[in-house]
């Protein structure tokens, strides 16, 4: 019960979207810091160091400002106001600088301590702002504070003696630019780390693709196709829907290699893979089974539906030709189709598809043959043969 309540309260305060939750939590942290500073200011008023009315006015205005930033972020308006800086880090930094300068004016003899808030503002900004933004914010802070010190000395010379103001100014003029320089170095380190992470992710993805893809055709390799087939069989058993597989073999591929060369044979394999893949449905899976053999997985498809799909592939292959020995030659294939029976082992279905492929080749090639079921004989003819100019 307590956990659920805490979760609902957190969602209420921060929202649900991950990045917005982070921005809202950062804005709430600023609110908390300013609440603590308000207590410090109240202590200064109690100790007689700060005028109570000024202390109350500063606390009220500061809290209203930071709560307004939180409200803008929590409501999602920040996404409309700035796509480049949705956390509103720069506007919050500028507001904090003005708030710090106001605190400097009202803190009397303890005003030097208020300058720590200005340094904190830049330290927080260096983790989110670009180096140039931190540098400009640093210059703005120094100029604003210097102008304020001069004006305060001219208006109240007893309260703001020139020596003390000069000391405070020199301190801030050294510290803030130093933070700006560190921000640049930190940004460079963050950029390098981000680039290293991206390079590592790309290398891992490349290695993953090498493990599951055939290098020549770019299709899934035999091992990965087998893994996908096992998953598809399990899903078919759960849903009770049919599933078929088809084993394809390019006709007379050895002749292509012998008469046209292995380089042309590789091109035929790649073109065949691209053409079959483009003709199949989006839900079908095509992989290279080995050599000139390819495996097609057809989810939620019975044997007759699989034969229709392969008829389209046969028709598409009839349009293909490639240059060889000064002429044009066509490409055809034979296929064996097997519908995976309920409770049938996957290797048994693959064997039936292989037997059907053998019958397709015996029957004259360039055709598909279907094995009807685990206990049925292989049908000699299923899909209509297609005419091909293949050798």
N, C-alpha and C positions, 0 to 999 in steps of 0.2 A: 504493500500500500504506500509506504513511504517512498519507495523507489519510483513508483508510477507518478506520485504527486510531484516529486523532484523533476522527473522527466517532463511533465506537463508545464511546470513552472519555467524550466529551462527553455522549452520550445516557445512559451509565451514571451519570454524576454529576448530571445535571440533569433527566433524563427526556425525554419526547417532547412533551407538551402545552405550547404556547407560553407561556401565563401561568405555569404551574408552573415551567417552565424559568427564567423571569425571577425568580420568587420564590426558587428554589433557588440561582441565581447570586448574588442579593443576600445570602442567608444564608451562602454560601461566602465572600463578600467580607468579611463580619463575622468569620468564622473566621480569614481571613488577617490582618485588622487585629489581632485578639487574639493571634495567633501573634507578630506583630511587636512588640506591646506586651509580650508575655512575654519576648522577647529584650531589650527595654529594661529590664524589671524584673530580668532576670538580670544585665545590665550594672550596674544599681544595687546588686545584691547583691555583685558582684565588686568594685565601687568602695567597698564598706563603707558605703553610704548606706541600704541596706535589709537587714533580717534575712533571711538565705538561706532559712530555713525558712518564713517568712512569704511571701517572694517565690515559692517553689515552691508553697505552698498556694494562694495567690491565682491563680497561673497555671493550676494544675490545675483548680480549681473553675470558673474563667472559661471555659477551653477546653471542659470537660465541658458547661457550660451552653449555649454557642453551638453546639457540635456536636449537642446534643439538639434545638435549634431546627431545625437543618439536617435532621436525621433525620426530624423530624415533617413538615417541608415536603416532603422528597423522597419520603416514603412516602405522601403524600396525606392524612395524618390532619388536616392543617390545614384542609382543606375541611369536615371534620366538626366540628372544634372551633369554627370561627368562619366564618360566611358573610359577615359584615360586614367582617372584616379577615383574609382568608385568608393574607396575608403575615405575620400575627402581629407587625405593626410595634409596636403598643402594648405587648404583653407583652415583646418584645425590648428595647424602650426602658426599661421598668421594671427589667428584669434588668440592663441596662447601667448604670442609675443606681445600683443597689445595688453593682454591681461597682466603679464609680468611687469611691463613698464608702468601700468597703473598701480600695481602693488608696490613697486619701487618708490613711487611718489608718496604713498600713504604710510609706509612702514617706518618712517622716521629714522631713529638711530639703528634700527635693525634692517634697514633697506638692503644692505649688502647681501644678506641671506636670501633675499628674493631673487637674486640673479641666478641662483642655482636652478630655479624653475626654467629659466631661459636655456641653460645648458641641457636640462632634461628634455626640453622640447626638441632640440636639434639631435640629441642622441636617439630619441624615438623616431624622428623623421629619417635618420640615416638608414634605417632598416626597410623603409618603404619608398622613399623618394629617390629620384635619380641624383647623381653627384652634382650636376649643375643646379638642380633645384635646392639642394642643401646649401650649396655655396651662395646662391642668391638670397636664400632665407637668412644665412649668416650675415651677409653684408647688410641686408635690410635691418636685422636686429641691432647691429652695431651702430648704424646710422640713426635709427630711431632712438636708441638709448642715448647716444651722444647728443642728439638734438634735445631730447628731454632733459638731460643733465644741464645743458647750457641754459635752457629756459628756466629750469627750477632754480639754478644758482642766481640768475638775473632777477627772478621774482622773489625768492626767499633766500638771500645770501647767508643768513644766520643758520638756517636749517640745512642748507646744502653748500657747505664751504667748498671752495674751488679745489683744495688739495685732496679732500676725500673723494670728490667727484672724478678728479683726474685719476686717482688710484683705482676706483671702481671701473672707469672706462678702460684703462690700460689692461686691467685683469680680463674684462670681457672681450676686448679686442684681440687678446692672445688666445683665449680659450675657444671662442666660437670658430674662428678660422681653422684652428687645429682640428676641431670636430669635423669641419667641412672636408678637410684633407683626408681624414680617416674614413669619412663617408665614401669618398672616391675609391679608396683602396678596398673598402668592404664591398662596394658595388662590383669592382673588378673581380674579386674573389667569388662573389655570388654568381657572376656571369660565367666564370670558368667552371664552377661546380655544376651549374645548370647545363653547360655544354657537355661536360663529362658525363652527366647523367643521361642526356639525350643520346650521346654516342654509345653509351653502354646499353641503353634500351634498343637502339638500332642494331647493335651487334648481337644482342640476345635474340631479337626478332629474326635477324638473318640466320643465326644458328638454328632457330626453331624451324624456319622455312626449309633449311637444308635437310633437317631431320625428317620432314614430312613431304617434301616435294621432289619430283624427278628433275634432275638437273637439265636434261635436254628439252623436255616438253613443258616443264613448269607445272604439270599435273601432280596430283597427290601420288606418292609412291605406293608400292604394294602393301607395305606395313601399315601405313596410315589408312589406306582404303579398307584393309581388313578390320582395323579398329572401328572405323565408321560403320562398316557393315554389321559388326557385332552390336553396336549401339542401336542401329536401325532395326535389327531383328528383335531386340528386347522391346523397343517401342512398339513394333508391330504386334508382338505377343500381348502387350498390355492393352493396346487399343482394339485388337481384333481385326485390324485392317490389313489388306494384302500388301505384300512387298515382293518385288522381283529383282533379279540380277541378270545381266547380260555380259557375256564374254565375247569380245570382238577381236578379230584377227585380220590384218591387212592381207589381201590375196596376193600371192606370188611376190612377196616382199624380197625374197632372196634374188629373184630375177632383177628386181629394181637395183639392188646393191651391185649385182654382178655386171649389169649392162650400163648402168648410169653412174656408178661410183657410190662409195659410202657417204660422201658429203651430200650428194643429192638424196640418198636414202634418209639421212638425218632431216633434211628439209621436208621430205614427204611425211615423216613421223610428226614433225612440228605442225605442218599444215593440217594433217589429219586430226591431230589433237585439237587444234583451234576450231576446225570446222565442226567436228562432232560436238565439242563443248558449246558452240554457238547455236547448234540445232536442238540440243536437249532442252528440257524444261529447267526452270530455275531451281526446282526442288531436287533434280537428279544430280548424282555425283559421278564424275568421270575420273578415273585414275589409270595410270600406266601399270599394267600387270607384269610386264616383262617383255623385252624384245619388241616385237610388233603386235603384241597382245594388249588389249585395254579392257578394263572392267567398268561397267556402268551399274550403279545402284539406283533403283527406281522405287522410291517410297510410295506407299499407298497406291500401288499399281499392280493389277493382276497380269497374268501372262498375255492375255489378249491386248491389254492396254500397252504393255511393253513392246509387243510386236508392232503395234501402230506407231509408237514413238520411233522404233528403229526403221520402219518403212520410210518415215520422213528423212531419217539420216541417210538411208540408201539413196533416196531421190536427190538429196543435197550433194552427196558424193559423186553422183553421175555428172554434175556440172563442173567438177574439178578436173584439171589436167596439169601436167608439168612437163617441162622440156627435158628431153633425153635423146642423146645420139642424133641431134638435128631434127627431131620430130616431137610431137606431143603425145603423151601417154596419159591414160586415165588411172584412177585409183578406185578400187572397190574393196569390200570387206565381207567376211562371213561372220555370222554371230550365232551363239547358242544362248537361249533364254530359259531361265528356270524361275518359277514362282516358288518362294520359300514356304514350305508347308508348315503348319502349326506343330510346334514341338520338334521340328526337324533340325538336326545339327547343321550349322552353317557350311561346314566342309562337305557335307553330303549334297547340299544345294549347288555348291561350286562344282562338284564332280558331275552332277547332272547337266549343268550348263556347259561344261567342257565336253561331255559326251554329245550334247546337241550341236555344239560347234563342229565336232568331228563329222557328224552326219551332214551338216551344211556344206562342208568341204567335199564330202563324198558325193553330194547331190549336185555338184557343179559350181560351188562357190557363189559369191556375190548374192547371198540370200541369208535370211534368218530362219532358224528352226527352234521350235519350242518343245521342251520336255514338260509334259502336262503336270506330272506330280511325282512324289517320291516312289510310288508303287506302280507307275504307269510306264509303258515303253515310250521311248523317244519318238515323237511324231516326225515323220519324214519331211513334212512340209507344213509350214505355218504361215509366215509372211510371204507375200508374192515376190518371186525373184524379180530383180530389176536388171535391165540391160545396162552393160557397162563396156567402156572401151578399154578396160584393163587388159594387160597381156595375159 
